[in-house]
Every structure is written in structure tokens, then in C-alpha cells.
Amino acid sequence: MAIPLWLEYGSKLAEVATALGIFLAFWQIRFGRKQATTAFEDSMAKEYRELAAKIPTEALLGEDLSGEDYEKTFDEFYHYIDLSNEEIFLRQRNRVSVETWIYWLDGIKSNLSRPAFKRAWEEIKARNKDSFNELRRLEASGFKDDPRNW
């Protein structure tokens, strides 16, 4: 006995609808994950901007700070180093996209080359030899490594 034409096409239509449903579910999960990553990266950028607002403009422009100004803002430099280390850790755990990592890496490298930041980083490394291992490792690589590959 022959299968009715409507039943044969209905079965094919159901297969197509199932495949389309699976594709849409996959796309929705991927899109949701991308949105969550972007929101997280934006919150980290906001944290950086709030911290940078407390660091003297002279230091951000690459000028050295007097002893008194440096001492007054050392805590902010410490928090910046801590934030940088956290950003590296987050990249290592694949919590940030490669595009964002490229910007963060450039910022970390650039800031740590500025005299006041460099001075603070050297002092922090000397005073606390067991912390900031991610930043130490990145620095040792010449800021070339992607922590995701560690």
C-alpha cells in the first residue's frame, strides 16, 4: 500500500522543522553567551574607568609623579595592578573575547611603561613576591603571550 502524499510530505516537513528548531536553539544560546560576555567586558571597562579617574592625569600622560603625589596615589596604582592581573586571569579562563583581550593587553603594556605605573609595579613586585603571578608571567613574555594558551 502506498503512503499518502500528504503524509510523506508532512514527515519531510517535520524533519526540516526539527532541524530548523535545533539551529535556532543553537544560535540563541550562542547569541545569549555573546551578550553575556559583552556585558561582563563592559562592566570591567567601567571598573577601569572609575579607577583611572582616581589616578593623577600626569601619570596617565606618562609623566613621573613627585614623591608625595606618588605616595598619595599608591593605593590606586595597586588597585590598577590588581585589576590588570584579574583581566589576565579572566582571559586565561576564556571569560573575555580575543578582541577585548587585544585592547586590554595594549592598555596594560602601555600603562606599565609609564614612569609612575612602572615605579608602582616594581615596588609591588619587590614587596609581595607571591602575588600577581599572571601579570608577572605576561610581563616575562614581553606582553606577547595570550594567557588563554597557558
C-alpha positions in Angstrom: 0.0 0.0 0.0 1.3 3.4 -0.9 1.9 6.1 1.7 -0.5 9.0 1.1 1.3 12.0 -0.4 0.3 14.4 2.4 1.8 12.0 5.0 5.1 11.7 3.1 5.5 15.5 2.7 4.3 16.0 6.3 7.1 13.8 7.5 9.7 15.7 5.5 8.3 19.0 6.7 8.7 17.8 10.3 12.3 16.8 9.7 13.0 20.3 8.3 11.2 22.0 11.2 13.2 19.9 13.7 16.5 20.8 12.0 15.5 24.5 11.9 14.5 24.4 15.6 17.9 22.9 16.6 19.7 25.5 14.5 17.6 28.4 16.1 18.2 27.0 19.6 22.0 26.8 18.9 22.0 30.3 17.6 20.0 31.7 20.6 22.4 30.0 23.0 25.4 31.4 21.2 23.9 34.9 20.9 23.0 34.9 24.6 26.5 33.8 25.6 28.0 36.6 23.4 25.7 39.2 25.0 26.7 38.0 28.5 30.4 38.2 27.6 29.9 41.7 26.2 28.0 42.9 29.3 30.8 41.4 31.5 33.5 43.0 29.5 31.7 46.4 29.7 31.5 46.1 33.5 35.2 45.5 33.6 35.8 48.6 31.4 33.6 50.6 33.7 35.7 49.5 36.7 38.9 50.5 34.8 37.4 54.0 34.0 36.4 54.5 37.6 39.9 53.5 38.8 41.7 55.6 36.2 39.7 58.7 37.3 41.5 58.4 40.7 44.9 58.3 39.1 46.6 61.6 38.5 46.3 62.8 34.9 50.1 63.4 34.8 50.7 59.7 35.5 48.2 58.7 32.7 50.0 61.1 30.3 53.4 59.4 31.1 54.8 62.0 33.4 56.5 61.0 36.7 55.0 62.0 40.0 56.6 63.7 42.9 57.2 61.6 45.9 54.3 63.0 47.8 51.8 62.6 44.9 53.1 59.1 44.2 52.6 58.1 47.9 49.1 59.7 48.0 48.0 57.6 44.9 49.9 54.4 45.5 46.7 52.6 46.5 45.2 53.4 43.2 48.2 52.1 41.4 48.0 48.9 43.5 44.3 48.6 42.5 45.2 49.1 38.9 47.8 46.3 39.1 45.3 44.1 40.8 42.7 44.8 38.1 45.3 44.1 35.4 46.1 40.8 37.0 42.4 39.9 37.1 42.0 40.8 33.5 44.8 38.4 32.6 43.2 35.7 34.8 39.9 36.2 33.1 41.4 35.8 29.6 43.2 32.7 30.9 39.8 31.3 31.8 38.3 32.4 28.4 35.9 34.8 30.1 36.8 37.6 27.6 36.9 37.6 23.9 40.1 37.8 21.9 39.1 41.2 20.6 38.7 42.6 24.0 41.9 40.9 25.2 43.9 42.7 22.5 42.7 46.1 23.8 43.3 45.2 27.4 46.8 43.8 26.6 47.7 47.0 24.8 46.4 49.1 27.8 48.3 47.0 30.3 51.5 47.2 28.4 51.2 50.9 27.7 50.3 51.8 31.3 53.1 49.7 32.8 55.6 51.5 30.6 54.6 54.9 32.1 57.0 56.0 34.9 54.6 56.2 37.8 52.9 52.9 36.9 56.3 51.3 36.3 57.5 52.6 39.7 54.4 51.2 41.5 54.6 47.9 39.7 58.3 47.5 40.6 57.6 48.3 44.2 54.6 45.9 44.4 56.7 43.1 42.9 59.5 43.7 45.4 57.2 43.9 48.4 55.0 40.9 47.5 56.8 38.2 45.7 53.9 35.7 45.8 51.2 37.7 44.2 50.2 38.8 40.7 51.7 35.8 39.1 49.6 36.2 35.9 50.9 39.7 35.4 54.4 38.6 36.1 54.1 35.8 33.6 52.7 38.1 30.9 55.5 40.7 31.6 58.1 37.9 31.3 56.8 37.0 27.9 57.3 40.6 26.7 53.5 41.0 26.7 53.3 38.6 23.7 51.6 35.6 25.2 47.8 35.1 25.1 47.0 33.8 28.6 44.3 31.6 27.0 47.2 29.4 25.8 48.8 28.9 29.2 
